[in-house]
């Protein structure tokens, strides 16, 4: 079965500055939370998915990676040594052990699933336990793009309606956009990672529709045509995401009022990476069901 988008990890150097930038974009953010492995985060909760702003909190407590252990904080630390931006694509998990078995059966790299718990503070001020199991894989040619699935163990404690109301009208993650010179080179890995076996292919790239968010792989030319941003000849990393909003006119007014730069492009209202911590964000109109 296809795995939909659970969340996108956006690695930032200064979490409070990132929170300020994303509030200017019209997002509601959760309070800062501390991980037990050296990172901290703040989230933008949407319907069925979220954006995770993650920063390094305590470098001394970051566990090193190993042959059978993927270190989430070490990956993002190393990513941040080069740039800020969208560092990891995370898909939904129904069962971490099944994900592990599926990845292994298709010859993908596998690592021992990692479960962790933390305390989340809700909008009502109450503290609740949230827990997740992360099952990592990867593609050796995509060194600046991380991949894992996330199983939520106490979803009733995690999702809060108050955090899902955004001034910009944001509702869902519609796409994560990977940019590389030869998009078709990665279709086999992405097929096994997402569970999507039918993809749409155009001259600009490929599109895998999970039914709960798209994974788009574009050439640099395709990225520039659709999103307007400049891309290196072969970035091999995620450069953009697309967010659905209820009313593009309202989103446009909010961005203008907050003096956020944007352009009108084929993919919607596009905010450049310098205004969103290294990520190009496209706001697109939600299509009524």
C-alpha positions in Angstrom: 0.0 0.0 0.0 1.1 3.5 -0.7 2.6 5.5 2.2 1.4 9.2 2.3 3.4 12.1 3.5 3.6 12.4 7.3 5.9 15.3 7.5 8.8 17.3 6.1 11.9 18.1 8.1 13.2 21.6 7.7 16.7 21.9 9.2 17.4 25.4 10.6 20.3 27.0 12.5 18.3 29.2 14.8 14.9 27.8 15.9 13.5 31.0 17.3 14.4 33.0 14.1 12.8 30.2 12.1 9.7 30.3 14.2 9.5 34.1 13.5 9.9 33.6 9.8 7.2 31.0 9.6 4.8 33.1 11.7 5.4 35.8 9.1 4.3 33.3 6.5 1.0 32.9 8.4 1.6 29.6 10.1 0.7 28.7 13.7 3.5 27.0 15.4 3.7 24.6 18.3 5.8 25.4 21.4 9.5 24.5 21.2 10.1 20.9 22.2 13.4 19.2 23.2 14.4 15.8 21.9 16.4 13.3 24.0 19.1 13.1 21.3 20.4 16.6 20.9 17.8 18.4 18.7 14.8 20.6 19.3 11.8 21.4 17.2 8.7 23.4 16.6 5.9 22.2 14.3 3.4 23.5 11.8 0.5 21.0 12.1 -1.7 20.6 9.1 -4.5 18.2 8.2 -2.8 14.8 8.3 0.7 16.1 8.1 3.1 18.7 9.4 6.3 20.7 8.8 9.0 20.1 11.4 11.5 23.0 12.0 14.4 21.2 13.7 17.6 22.7 15.1 20.6 21.4 17.1 20.1 21.8 20.8 23.0 19.9 22.5 25.7 18.6 20.1 27.3 16.6 22.9 24.3 14.3 23.1 24.0 13.5 19.4 24.5 9.8 18.9 26.9 8.8 16.1 25.6 6.8 13.1 26.5 3.2 12.7 26.2 0.4 10.2 22.7 -0.6 11.6 21.8 2.7 13.2 20.7 5.9 11.4 21.3 9.0 13.5 18.5 11.6 12.8 20.3 14.4 14.7 23.7 13.6 13.1 22.2 13.7 9.6 20.6 17.1 10.2 23.8 18.4 11.9 25.8 17.5 8.9 23.1 19.0 6.6 23.2 22.3 8.5 27.0 22.4 8.1 26.3 23.0 4.4 22.9 24.8 4.3 19.5 25.3 5.9 16.5 23.7 4.1 14.2 20.7 3.5 16.4 17.9 4.7 14.1 14.9 5.0 10.9 13.4 3.6 8.9 11.4 6.1 6.1 9.1 5.2 3.2 7.6 7.3 3.7 4.3 8.9 1.1 1.8 9.9 3.7 -0.7 11.3 7.4 0.0 11.6 8.3 -3.7 11.4 6.4 -4.1 8.2 8.2 -1.0 6.7 11.5 -2.5 7.7 10.7 -5.9 6.1 9.4 -4.1 2.9 12.5 -2.0 2.6 14.7 -5.1 3.1 12.8 -7.2 0.6 13.3 -4.5 -2.1 17.0 -4.2 -1.4 16.8 -0.7 0.2 19.2 0.1 3.0 17.8 -0.8 6.4 18.4 0.4 10.0 17.0 -0.7 13.3 13.7 1.3 13.9 14.1 4.0 16.6 11.3 4.7 19.1 11.3 7.7 21.3 8.9 9.6 23.6 8.7 13.2 24.6 6.3 15.5 26.4 4.2 17.8 24.2 2.6 21.0 25.6 -0.8 21.6 24.1 -2.6 25.0 23.4 -4.5 24.4 26.6 -1.2 24.3 28.6 -1.5 20.6 29.4 1.4 18.3 29.0 0.9 15.0 27.2 3.1 12.1 26.1 3.7 11.6 22.4 5.7 8.7 21.0 7.0 7.8 17.5 8.9 5.0 15.8 11.1 6.0 12.9 12.2 3.5 10.3 15.0 4.8 8.1 16.2 4.0 4.7 18.0 6.0 2.0 19.6 6.2 -1.4 23.4 6.5 -1.5 23.3 8.9 -4.4 21.1 11.3 -2.4 23.4 12.3 0.4 21.6 15.5 1.2 18.1 14.0 1.3 16.9 11.8 4.2 14.1 9.3 4.2 12.1 7.5 6.9 8.6 6.5 7.9 7.0 7.6 11.2 4.5 5.6 13.2 2.5 7.7 15.7 1.8 5.8 19.0 -0.4 8.4 20.7 -1.9 10.4 17.8 -4.7 11.6 20.1 -2.1 13.4 22.2 -0.2 14.8 19.2 -2.8 16.4 16.9 -4.5 19.5 18.2 -7.1 21.4 16.2 -6.0 24.7 17.7 -2.5 24.2 16.1 -4.1 23.5 12.7 -5.7 26.9 12.2 -3.4 29.1 10.2 -3.8 32.8 9.2 -2.6 31.9 5.7 -5.4 29.4 5.2 -3.0 26.4 5.0 -4.7 23.0 5.1 -2.4 20.2 3.7 1.0 19.3 2.4 0.4 18.7 -1.3 4.0 17.9 -2.5 7.6 17.5 -1.6 9.9 18.5 -4.5 13.3 16.8 -5.1 15.5 18.4 -7.8 18.1 16.4 -9.7 19.7 16.3 -13.2 18.1 13.0 -14.1 14.8 12.5 -12.3 14.2 9.0 -13.7 17.3 7.8 -12.0 15.5 7.7 -8.7 12.1 6.3 -9.6 12.9 2.8 -8.5 14.0 3.8 -5.0 11.0 6.2 -4.6 8.6 3.5 -5.8 9.8 1.1 -3.1 9.9 3.9 -0.5 6.5 5.3 -1.2 4.8 2.1 -2.3 3.5 3.9 -5.4 4.0 1.9 -8.6 2.4 4.2 -11.1 4.0 7.5 -11.8 3.4 10.4 -14.1 6.3 11.3 -16.3 6.8 14.5 -18.3 9.7 16.3 -19.9 10.1 18.2 -16.6 10.3 15.2 -14.3 8.3 12.5 -12.5 5.4 12.6 -10.1 4.4 9.9 -7.6 0.9 10.5 -6.1 0.7 8.7 -2.8 -3.0 9.7 -2.4 -1.9 11.8 0.5 0.6 14.1 -1.0 2.8 14.0 -4.1 6.5 13.3 -4.3 7.8 15.2 -7.3 11.2 14.8 -8.9 12.1 17.7 -11.2 15.1 18.5 -13.4 16.7 21.9 -12.7 15.0 23.2 -15.8 11.6 21.9 -14.6 12.1 23.4 -11.2 12.9 26.8 -12.6 9.9 26.6 -15.0 7.4 25.7 -12.3 8.8 27.4 -9.2 10.9 30.1 -10.6 13.9 29.4 -8.4 17.5 28.9 -9.6 18.9 25.4 -9.1 22.4 24.0 -9.4 23.0 21.6 -12.3 22.5 18.6 -10.1 21.3 19.4 -6.5 20.0 15.9 -5.6 18.0 17.3 -2.7 14.6 18.6 -1.8 14.3 22.3 -2.7 10.6 23.0 -2.3 7.2 22.0 -0.9 3.7 22.8 -2.0 1.0 23.7 0.6 -2.7 23.8 -0.1 -4.6 26.8 1.1 -8.3 27.6 1.3 -8.1 31.0 -0.3 -5.2 32.2 -2.4 -6.4 35.8 -2.3 -6.3 35.8 1.5 -2.9 34.2 1.4 -1.6 36.8 -1.0 -2.9 39.6 1.2 -1.4 38.2 4.3 2.1 37.8 2.7 1.9 41.3 1.3 0.9 42.7 4.7 3.8 40.9 6.4 6.2 42.1 3.7 7.1 38.6 2.6 8.4 38.4 -1.0 6.5 36.2 -3.4 5.9 35.6 -7.0 3.0 34.3 -9.1 4.0 31.1 -10.7 2.5 28.0 -12.4 2.5 26.2 -9.0 0.7 29.1 -7.2 2.1 31.8 -5.0 5.8 31.0 -4.5 7.8 32.3 -1.6 11.6 32.2 -2.2 14.0 30.2 0.0 15.5 33.2 1.7 12.1 34.0 3.3 11.5 30.4 4.5 14.8 29.1 5.9 16.1 27.6 2.7 12.9 26.1 1.4 10.9 27.4 -1.6 7.3 27.2 -0.6 4.4 27.3 -3.1 0.9 28.0 -1.8 -1.7 26.5 -4.1 -5.5 26.5 -4.1 -7.1 23.5 -2.5 -9.4 21.7 -4.9 -12.9 21.0 -3.4 -13.6 17.3 -2.9 
